[in-house]
C-alpha cells in the first residue's frame, strides 16, 4: 500500500477549493436562506450539497 503524505492531502484539498467569489456567494446564500426561515443545518446542506448550482459552478 502506498504511503500518503499530509502534503499530498493538502495539495489535493487546495486544488478542489472553489474560488473566493464562489465561496462568498455560497456563504451569502446560506445567510439568505436562514433569513428566509431555513434552519442553519438545512441551509448549509442545501448550499454545499453536490447538487447546488453554486457548488457545481466551481
Rosetta blueprint (number, residue, H / E / L):
1 X L
2 X L
3 X L
4 X L
5 X L
6 X H
7 X H
8 X H
9 X H
10 X H
11 X H
12 X H
13 X H
14 X H
15 X H
16 X L
17 X L
18 X L
19 X L
20 X H
21 X H
22 X H
23 X H
24 X H
25 X H
26 X H
27 X H
28 X H
29 X H
30 X H
31 X H
32 X H
33 X H
34 X H
35 X H
36 X L
37 X L
38 X L
39 X L
40 X H
41 X H
42 X H
43 X H
44 X H
45 X H
46 X H
47 X H
48 X H
49 X L
50 X L
51 X L
52 X L
53 X H
54 X H
55 X H
56 X H
57 X H
58 X L
